[in-house]
């Protein structure tokens, strides 16, 4: 998140407890219809429940006053850190509270919450509700929009069948899906590297002598391992790369990125709960991951590292490469240091982990039309462009075109690469109990990374645990 923590910190049992609470109070009861809400008077304020730094609250907060200037409606935003926010969001919907009109939703929560969110396709096609800023749905990066906001409430585990199609609310509705939010903060795994080291004549000559080829930013997994080995230079207190192998969602994200790169399903679990992570590609991914660590190409502390630790390692000059979800800045002590960005290296395919926050309209709000107008305005191209100065991660193609013109070359280069990653990324499986499944996966990854388990039996054991979790949540897992 910026640092998106990542839109997807796990919080496993909270989701299932909250889902049970929602069901207990009658999840399927609909809120006021859009047509009935049309007659409502303009409210004095719209209340928004939002994250903190995880979804770059500072960028959104700075935009709020101009909405009141434009419309006379005040946007009041309450912010909470990830864990507290998740608990609050589920509690608000369990009570069918109308207090918050707009709620930020993280993708791991959406399958459990979709029935409490107002479907927006009808709003998106009503001209009078889109007159504050052009909606231009075709401007959204397709994979980001479909992965984040498009659901079939009757079966929320399904992904939209054509995730690269130009975004069209009418086509989405015709396919039996609907839109349940508008993307606000898009995150994807990106490779950062020490450009000054890659351009250093001495390093280039040494690599050419060792590898028999020119030193280049790695595009493949084989090249990545080769370059990581080369830059592991203990006499210079330098290591090749970081990995996020600590017990947390970050380790799952590393694994699923490599799973996709080795030709597997980056979503790990299919639309019908196929356990696609327990595969030959899964074994290759875990073996590759374990071997990078075992070979000493990563710094000490790797098996307990999260995205925060790996950012610190790289920023301090300890590694030549890293992967993370935001732009990085080297410490002043790293003399002559320059950062470059590139897509995460691929194997025979690619699918860097990505996930996005969305602004959703509370189905129980008494101000749904104005709630939509606020969400649509905040996610418009104009507002997203204005938020670039505070580091927002846009979901629109046109905003990335503007981002590449930013005066800070480092930030402009990051945005260019982020857009490329978002266009090919793989999100999370759509599960009401994803947090629990996530915990099994990242524990498995850590056990392999530390040498406690071998990849193949670790995957098999994880598959057994995940099967039990899915069945306990009411899913039928294919045998």
C-alpha positions in Angstrom: 0.0 0.0 0.0 1.8 3.2 -0.1 3.2 1.3 1.7 0.1 -0.6 1.0 0.8 -3.2 3.7 -0.2 -4.6 1.2 -3.8 -4.0 0.5 -3.8 -7.5 1.7 -2.5 -8.0 5.2 -3.9 -11.3 6.2 -6.1 -10.9 9.3 -7.5 -14.4 8.9 -10.0 -15.2 11.6 -11.3 -11.7 11.7 -12.9 -12.1 8.2 -14.7 -15.3 9.1 -15.9 -14.0 12.4 -17.2 -10.9 10.7 -18.8 -12.9 7.9 -20.7 -14.9 10.4 -21.9 -11.8 12.1 -23.0 -10.3 8.8 -25.0 -13.5 8.0 -26.5 -13.5 11.4 -28.1 -10.1 10.9 -29.5 -10.9 7.5 -26.9 -10.2 4.8 -29.3 -10.6 1.9 -31.6 -7.7 2.9 -31.2 -5.0 0.3 -30.7 -1.3 1.0 -32.8 1.5 -0.4 -32.9 1.3 -4.2 -31.1 3.8 -6.4 -34.4 5.2 -7.7 -35.7 5.8 -4.3 -32.5 7.5 -3.2 -32.8 9.8 -6.2 -35.4 12.0 -4.5 -33.1 12.6 -1.5 -32.0 16.1 -0.9 -28.4 17.1 -1.2 -26.7 16.1 2.1 -24.5 18.5 4.1 -21.8 15.9 4.3 -20.7 12.5 3.0 -18.8 10.4 5.5 -15.9 8.2 4.3 -14.2 5.4 6.2 -10.6 5.1 4.9 -7.3 3.5 5.6 -4.2 5.3 6.8 -0.8 5.2 5.0 -1.6 1.8 3.6 -3.8 3.4 1.0 -2.2 6.9 1.0 -4.7 8.7 3.1 -2.7 11.9 2.9 -3.2 12.1 -0.9 -7.0 11.7 -0.5 -7.3 14.0 2.5 -5.7 16.8 0.5 -8.4 16.5 -2.1 -11.4 16.7 0.2 -11.7 20.5 0.6 -12.1 21.1 -3.2 -15.1 18.8 -3.3 -17.0 21.1 -0.9 -15.9 24.2 -2.9 -17.3 22.5 -6.0 -20.5 21.1 -4.6 -21.2 22.5 -1.2 -21.1 19.0 0.2 -18.4 18.4 2.8 -16.4 15.1 2.7 -15.6 13.9 6.2 -13.0 11.1 6.3 -12.2 8.9 9.3 -9.0 6.9 8.9 -7.8 3.8 10.7 -4.8 1.5 10.4 -5.2 -1.8 8.6 -6.2 -4.1 11.4 -8.6 -1.7 13.1 -10.0 -0.7 9.7 -10.9 -4.2 8.7 -12.6 -4.9 12.0 -14.5 -1.6 11.7 -15.6 -2.2 8.1 -17.0 -5.7 8.9 -18.7 -4.4 12.1 -20.4 -1.5 10.2 -21.8 -3.9 7.6 -22.8 -6.5 10.2 -24.9 -3.8 11.9 -26.2 -2.5 8.5 -25.1 0.9 9.7 -25.8 3.9 7.4 -23.2 6.1 9.2 -20.5 5.8 6.5 -21.6 6.6 3.0 -18.3 5.6 1.3 -16.1 2.8 2.6 -12.7 1.8 1.4 -12.4 -1.9 0.7 -9.3 -4.1 0.3 -9.5 -6.9 -2.3 -9.1 -9.8 0.3 -12.3 -8.6 2.0 -14.4 -8.1 -1.1 -15.9 -11.6 -1.6 -17.2 -11.5 2.0 -18.5 -7.9 1.6 -19.9 -7.7 -1.9 -23.5 -8.2 -0.9 -23.2 -5.1 1.4 -21.9 -2.9 -1.4 -24.1 -0.9 -3.7 -23.8 -2.1 -7.4 -22.7 0.8 -9.4 -23.2 0.0 -13.1 -26.5 1.9 -13.1 -24.8 4.9 -11.5 -22.0 4.8 -14.0 -24.4 5.1 -16.9 -26.5 7.9 -15.5 -25.2 11.2 -16.9 -26.5 13.4 -14.1 -24.4 11.4 -11.6 -21.2 11.9 -13.5 -21.2 15.6 -14.2 -18.6 16.6 -11.6 -15.8 14.9 -13.5 -15.7 12.7 -16.6 -16.1 9.0 -15.7 -14.4 7.6 -18.8 -14.4 4.0 -17.6 -12.3 2.9 -20.6 -9.4 4.9 -19.0 -9.1 2.4 -16.2 -6.4 -0.3 -16.5 -8.6 -3.3 -17.3 -6.9 -5.9 -15.2 -6.9 -3.6 -12.2 -10.5 -2.7 -12.6 -11.8 -6.2 -13.1 -9.7 -7.7 -10.3 -10.7 -5.0 -7.8 -14.2 -4.0 -8.5 -16.2 -6.5 -10.7 -18.1 -9.3 -8.9 -21.0 -11.7 -9.4 -22.7 -11.5 -6.0 -24.4 -14.8 -6.4 -20.9 -16.4 -6.7 -18.2 -14.0 -5.5 -15.4 -16.5 -6.1 -15.7 -15.9 -9.8 -13.3 -13.6 -11.6 -14.6 -11.7 -14.6 -14.0 -13.9 -17.7 -12.3 -11.3 -19.9 -10.0 -9.3 -17.6 -8.2 -7.5 -20.4 -11.4 -6.1 -22.1 -11.9 -2.4 -22.2 -14.0 -1.4 -19.1 -17.6 -1.0 -20.1 -20.3 -1.0 -17.4 -23.0 -2.2 -19.8 -20.9 -5.2 -21.0 -20.1 -6.1 -17.4 -23.8 -6.1 -16.5 -24.7 -8.1 -19.6 -22.1 -10.8 -18.5 -23.9 -11.2 -15.2 -21.5 -9.2 -13.1 -21.6 -5.7 -11.6 -19.3 -3.0 -10.4 -18.9 -2.7 -6.6 -16.4 0.1 -6.2 -13.9 2.3 -8.0 -10.2 1.7 -7.7 -8.3 4.3 -5.7 -4.8 2.8 -4.9 -3.2 0.2 -7.1 -0.2 -1.8 -6.0 2.0 -4.3 -7.8 5.4 -5.9 -7.2 8.2 -4.1 -9.0 11.9 -4.7 -9.2 14.2 -1.9 -8.0 17.9 -2.0 -8.6 21.1 0.0 -8.1 21.5 1.6 -11.4 24.9 3.1 -10.4 26.2 -0.5 -9.7 24.9 -1.8 -13.0 26.5 1.1 -14.8 29.8 0.9 -13.0 32.6 0.0 -15.5 34.4 -2.1 -13.0 31.3 -4.1 -12.1 30.5 -4.5 -15.8 34.0 -5.8 -16.6 34.0 -8.2 -13.7 30.6 -9.6 -14.6 31.6 -10.0 -18.3 34.6 -12.0 -17.2 32.6 -14.1 -14.8 29.4 -14.7 -16.8 30.7 -14.3 -20.4 28.0 -11.8 -21.2 27.2 -8.1 -20.6 25.8 -7.0 -17.3 22.1 -6.1 -17.8 19.1 -5.7 -15.6 17.7 -9.2 -15.3 14.6 -10.0 -17.4 14.4 -13.7 -16.7 14.6 -15.8 -13.5 17.9 -17.4 -14.6 19.4 -13.9 -15.2 18.1 -12.8 -11.8 19.8 -15.6 -9.9 23.0 -15.1 -11.9 23.1 -11.3 -11.2 22.2 -11.9 -7.5 25.1 -14.2 -7.2 27.5 -11.8 -8.9 26.5 -8.9 -6.6 26.9 -10.9 -3.5 30.2 -9.4 -2.6 30.7 -9.8 1.2 34.0 -7.8 1.2 31.9 -4.8 0.1 29.0 -5.6 2.5 26.8 -6.1 -0.6 24.3 -8.8 -1.3 22.5 -9.6 -4.5 18.8 -9.2 -3.6 16.2 -9.2 -0.9 13.3 -11.6 -0.4 10.3 -11.2 1.8 10.4 -14.6 3.5 9.1 -13.7 6.9 5.8 -15.1 8.2 3.3 -12.7 6.7 1.3 -11.9 3.6 4.5 -10.7 1.9 5.8 -14.2 1.7 2.6 -15.4 0.0 3.1 -12.5 -2.5 6.6 -13.6 -3.2 5.5 -17.2 -3.8 2.6 -16.4 -6.0 4.7 -14.1 -8.1 7.2 -16.9 -8.7 4.4 -19.5 -9.2 3.1 -17.4 -12.1 6.6 -16.8 -13.5 7.2 -20.6 -13.6 4.0 -21.1 -15.6 1.6 -21.7 -12.8 -1.6 -20.0 -11.7 -0.6 -16.7 -9.9 -4.0 -16.7 -8.2 -3.1 -20.0 -6.6 -6.7 -21.1 -6.2 -9.1 -21.3 -9.1 -12.7 -19.9 -9.5 -14.0 -23.3 -8.4 -11.4 -23.7 -5.6 -8.9 -25.8 -7.5 -5.7 -25.9 -5.5 -3.4 -24.8 -8.3 -0.5 -23.9 -6.1 0.2 -27.5 -5.3 1.7 -28.2 -8.7 5.0 -28.7 -10.5 5.2 -25.0 -11.0 4.7 -24.6 -7.2 7.7 -26.9 -6.5 9.9 -25.0 -9.0 8.9 -21.7 -7.4 9.6 -22.8 -3.8 12.9 -24.5 -4.8 14.1 -21.4 -6.6 13.2 -19.2 -3.6 14.8 -21.5 -1.1 18.0 -21.8 -3.2 18.5 -18.0 -3.5 18.4 -17.8 0.3 20.4 -21.0 0.9 23.1 -19.8 -1.5 23.7 -16.7 0.5 22.5 -14.3 -2.1 20.2 -12.5 0.3 21.2 -10.7 3.5 21.0 -12.1 7.0 17.5 -11.7 8.4 15.8 -12.6 5.1 13.7 -15.4 6.6 12.1 -12.9 9.0 11.8 -10.0 6.6 8.6 -8.1 5.5 8.3 -5.3 2.9 9.5 -2.9 5.6 12.7 -4.8 6.3 13.6 -5.3 2.6 13.1 -1.6 1.9 15.5 -0.8 4.7 18.0 -3.3 3.5 18.0 -1.9 0.0 17.8 1.8 1.0 20.8 1.4 3.2 22.9 0.1 0.3 23.0 -3.5 1.5 21.6 -5.1 -1.7 21.9 -4.5 -5.4 18.2 -5.4 -6.1 14.9 -5.6 -4.3 11.2 -6.1 -5.0 8.6 -4.0 -3.3 5.3 -2.1 -3.8 6.4 1.5 -3.8 9.2 3.7 -5.0 12.3 3.7 -2.8 14.9 6.3 -1.7 18.5 5.5 -0.9 20.0 6.8 2.3 22.3 9.8 1.9 25.1 7.6 3.2 24.9 5.6 -0.1 27.3 7.8 -2.0 26.5 8.1 -5.7 23.6 5.7 -5.4 21.0 5.8 -8.2 17.8 3.7 -8.4 16.3 2.1 -11.5 13.1 0.2 -11.9 12.0 -2.8 -14.0 9.3 -5.4 -14.1 9.9 -8.5 -11.9 11.9 -11.1 -13.9 9.8 -13.7 -15.7 10.2 -17.4 -16.4 8.1 -18.8 -19.2 5.3 -16.5 -18.1 4.7 -13.7 -15.6 2.2 -12.5 -13.1 3.7 -10.2 -10.4 1.4 -10.0 -7.4 -0.9 -7.0 -7.4 -3.9 -5.8 -5.4 -5.9 -2.6 -5.2 -8.1 -0.7 -2.8 -11.5 0.6 -4.0 -14.0 3.2 -2.8 -17.4 1.5 -2.4 -20.8 2.9 -1.7 -22.4 1.5 1.5 -25.6 -0.2 0.5 -27.2 1.0 3.7 -26.2 4.6 3.2 -29.0 7.2 3.0 -27.0 9.3 0.5 -26.0 6.7 -2.1 -26.1 9.0 -5.1 -23.9 11.6 -3.5 -21.7 8.9 -2.1 -21.2 7.6 -5.6 -20.5 11.1 -6.9 -17.9 11.6 -4.2 -16.2 8.3 -5.0 -16.3 8.9 -8.7 -14.9 12.4 -8.3 -12.0 11.2 -6.0 -11.1 8.5 -8.5 -11.4 10.7 -11.6 -8.4 11.3 -13.8 -8.1 14.9 -12.7 -8.0 14.1 -9.0 -5.7 11.1 -9.4 -3.3 13.4 -11.4 -3.4 15.9 -8.6 -2.7 13.2 -6.0 0.5 12.2 -7.9 2.4 14.8 -5.9 1.6 12.8 -2.8 2.5 9.4 -4.3 -0.9 7.9 -5.1 -0.8 4.7 -7.2 -3.3 5.5 -10.0 -5.6 3.0 -11.7 -6.0 5.0 -14.9 -3.9 4.9 -18.0 -4.1 8.7 -18.6 -2.8 9.4 -15.1 0.3 7.3 -15.7 1.0 9.2 -18.9 1.0 12.4 -16.7 3.2 10.6 -14.1 5.9 10.0 -16.6 6.3 13.7 -17.0 7.0 14.3 -13.3 10.2 16.3 -12.6 11.6 13.7 -10.2 13.1 11.2 -12.7 13.2 8.4 -10.0 9.5 8.8 -9.3 8.6 9.1 -13.0 10.6 5.9 -13.7 8.8 4.1 -10.9 5.4 5.0 -12.2 6.3 3.9 -15.7 7.2 0.5 -14.4 4.3 0.2 -12.0 1.9 0.7 -14.9 3.6 -2.2 -16.8 3.3 -4.4 -13.8 -0.3 -3.7 -13.2 -1.1 -4.6 -16.8 0.1 -8.2 -16.3 -0.3 -8.8 -12.6 -2.1 -11.6 -10.8 -4.3 -10.8 -7.8 -5.6 -13.0 -5.0 -8.1 -15.8 -5.1 -11.6 -14.7 -4.2 -12.4 -16.4 -0.9 -14.4 -15.3 2.0 -11.7 -16.8 4.3 -8.7 -15.7 2.3 -6.9 -14.6 5.5 -6.8 -18.1 6.9 -5.7 -19.6 3.6 -3.0 -16.9 3.3 -1.7 -17.8 6.7 -1.2 -21.4 5.6 0.6 -20.4 2.4 3.0 -17.9 4.0 3.8 -20.3 6.9 4.6 -23.0 4.2 6.9 -20.5 2.4 8.7 -19.6 5.5 9.2 -23.2 6.5 10.8 -23.9 3.1 12.8 -20.8 3.2 14.3 -21.7 6.6 15.0 -25.3 5.5 12.4 -26.9 7.9 10.5 -28.5 5.0 11.2 -29.5 1.4 9.1 -27.9 -1.3 7.0 -30.8 -2.5 5.9 -32.2 0.9 5.4 -28.6 2.2 3.0 -27.9 -0.7 1.1 -31.2 -0.2 0.7 -30.4 3.5 -0.5 -26.9 2.8 -3.0 -28.2 0.3 -4.5 -30.5 2.9 -4.8 -27.6 5.4 -6.3 -25.3 2.7 -8.8 -28.0 1.7 -10.1 -28.2 5.3 -10.3 -24.4 5.6 -12.2 -24.1 2.3 -14.6 -26.9 3.2 -15.3 -25.4 6.6 -16.2 -22.2 4.8 -18.7 -24.0 2.7 -16.7 -24.5 -0.5 -16.5 -27.7 -2.4 -12.9 -28.5 -3.3 -12.3 -30.6 -6.4 -10.7 -33.9 -5.6 
